Amino acid sequence: MDNKNSGISDFLINREIKPTANRILVAKELMEMTHPVSLADLEGLLYPMDKASIFRVLELFASKDVVHVIEDGSRSSKYEICLREGHHDVSDQHVHFYCEKCKETFCMEDINVPRVEVPRGYVTRSVNYVLKGFCPSCSGSQEG
């Protein structure tokens, strides 16, 4: 096993996930992404691994707080790796931007999701905070 896969194995073990070949491949691909990706994106990148296997890995990763699941309105959930140690909470999440033209979802890591107080007894586990419009490439503007 090379050093990169060894590091990914350690990453998974630290999150109480057995590092199988499929889990290592999915984690490696997610770590190399610069933006959230869909199941279909991963299916194309991880061919010949089948969609059901990739989905099972993503579901496990989501249950263990290894990925954030983003619902950007494109009718396809997007996934991004969460490198933070331990259980993450709402304060770890950042805003995303969905471009309505190129259909790309971008991380805005410097903008935290606003904290919202909910009534007593409710426990917030995640927040979906997505801005929609046109990215700089599609709007013709490099200002953001």
C-alpha positions as CSV (number, residue, x, y, z in Angstrom):
1,M,0.0,0.0,0.0
2,D,1.5,3.4,-0.9
3,N,1.8,6.3,1.5
4,K,-1.3,8.1,0.2
5,N,-3.5,5.1,0.6
6,S,-1.9,4.4,4.0
7,G,-2.9,8.0,5.0
8,I,-6.4,7.5,3.8
9,S,-6.6,4.2,5.7
10,D,-5.5,6.0,8.9
11,F,-8.1,8.8,8.2
12,L,-10.8,6.1,8.0
13,I,-9.6,4.1,11.0
14,N,-9.6,7.3,13.1
15,R,-13.2,7.7,12.3
16,E,-14.0,4.1,13.2
17,I,-14.5,3.0,9.6
18,K,-12.8,-0.2,8.3
19,P,-10.6,0.8,5.3
20,T,-11.9,-1.5,2.6
21,A,-10.7,-1.0,-1.0
22,N,-14.0,0.7,-2.1
23,R,-13.9,3.0,0.9
24,I,-10.3,4.0,0.3
25,L,-11.1,4.7,-3.4
26,V,-14.1,6.8,-2.6
27,A,-12.3,8.8,0.2
28,K,-9.3,9.3,-2.1
29,E,-11.5,10.7,-4.9
30,L,-13.4,13.0,-2.5
31,M,-10.1,14.3,-1.0
32,E,-8.9,15.2,-4.5
33,M,-12.1,17.2,-5.3
34,T,-12.0,21.0,-5.2
35,H,-15.8,21.2,-5.0
36,P,-18.8,19.0,-3.9
37,V,-19.6,16.1,-6.3
38,S,-22.6,14.0,-7.0
39,L,-23.0,10.3,-6.9
40,A,-23.1,10.4,-10.8
41,D,-19.8,12.3,-10.8
42,L,-18.2,9.7,-8.6
43,E,-19.6,6.9,-10.6
44,G,-17.9,8.3,-13.7
45,L,-14.6,8.8,-11.8
46,L,-14.6,5.5,-10.1
47,Y,-15.6,3.2,-13.1
48,P,-15.9,0.2,-12.9
49,M,-17.2,0.5,-9.3
50,D,-21.0,0.3,-9.5
51,K,-23.3,3.0,-8.3
52,A,-24.8,0.9,-5.4
53,S,-21.4,0.3,-3.9
54,I,-20.4,4.0,-4.1
55,F,-23.8,5.0,-2.6
56,R,-23.3,2.5,0.3
57,V,-19.9,4.0,1.0
58,L,-21.3,7.6,0.9
59,E,-24.1,6.6,3.3
60,L,-21.6,5.1,5.7
61,F,-19.4,8.2,5.4
62,A,-22.4,10.5,6.1
63,S,-23.4,8.4,9.2
64,K,-19.9,8.7,10.5
65,D,-19.5,12.5,9.8
66,V,-16.9,11.9,7.1
67,V,-18.8,13.7,4.4
68,H,-21.1,16.7,4.3
69,V,-24.2,16.1,2.2
70,I,-25.3,19.2,0.3
71,E,-28.8,19.5,-1.3
72,D,-28.3,22.4,-3.7
73,G,-31.6,22.2,-5.6
74,S,-30.2,20.3,-8.6
75,R,-32.1,17.2,-7.6
76,S,-28.8,15.4,-6.9
77,S,-27.2,15.5,-3.5
78,K,-23.5,16.6,-3.5
79,Y,-20.8,15.2,-1.2
80,E,-17.7,16.8,0.2
81,I,-15.1,15.3,2.5
82,C,-15.0,16.6,6.1
83,L,-11.4,16.5,7.3
84,R,-12.2,17.8,10.8
85,E,-11.5,15.3,13.6
86,G,-14.4,14.1,15.7
87,H,-18.1,14.8,15.4
88,H,-19.0,17.8,13.4
89,D,-21.8,20.2,14.0
90,V,-23.6,23.0,12.4
91,S,-20.8,25.5,13.2
92,D,-18.4,23.4,11.1
93,Q,-20.6,23.9,8.0
94,H,-20.1,26.6,5.4
95,V,-22.2,28.2,2.7
96,H,-22.4,26.7,-0.8
97,F,-23.1,28.5,-4.1
98,Y,-25.0,26.7,-6.9
99,C,-24.5,28.2,-10.4
100,E,-27.7,28.0,-12.3
101,K,-25.9,28.1,-15.7
102,C,-23.0,25.6,-15.4
103,K,-24.7,23.6,-12.7
104,E,-21.6,23.5,-10.5
105,T,-21.7,23.8,-6.7
106,F,-18.9,25.8,-5.1
107,C,-17.7,25.8,-1.5
108,M,-17.6,29.2,0.2
109,E,-15.5,28.0,3.1
110,D,-14.9,31.5,4.5
111,I,-18.6,32.0,5.0
112,N,-20.0,30.0,7.9
113,V,-23.6,29.0,8.0
114,P,-25.5,31.5,10.3
115,R,-26.5,30.1,13.6
116,V,-30.3,29.8,14.1
117,E,-31.8,29.3,17.5
118,V,-34.6,26.6,17.4
119,P,-37.2,26.0,20.1
120,R,-36.3,24.0,23.2
121,G,-36.3,20.2,22.5
122,Y,-35.2,20.5,18.9
123,V,-31.7,19.4,18.0
124,T,-30.2,20.7,14.7
125,R,-27.8,18.2,13.1
126,S,-27.3,19.8,9.8
127,V,-28.2,22.9,7.8
128,N,-28.5,23.3,4.1
129,Y,-27.5,26.8,3.2
130,V,-27.1,27.3,-0.6
131,L,-26.9,30.6,-2.5
132,K,-28.0,30.4,-6.2
133,G,-27.1,32.5,-9.2
134,F,-24.2,32.7,-11.6
135,C,-20.6,32.0,-10.8
136,P,-17.9,34.5,-12.0
137,S,-17.2,32.4,-15.2
138,C,-20.9,32.3,-16.2
139,S,-21.7,35.9,-15.2
140,G,-18.7,37.2,-17.1
141,S,-17.5,38.9,-13.8
142,Q,-14.4,38.0,-11.9
143,E,-15.6,40.0,-8.9
144,G,-17.3,38.0,-6.2
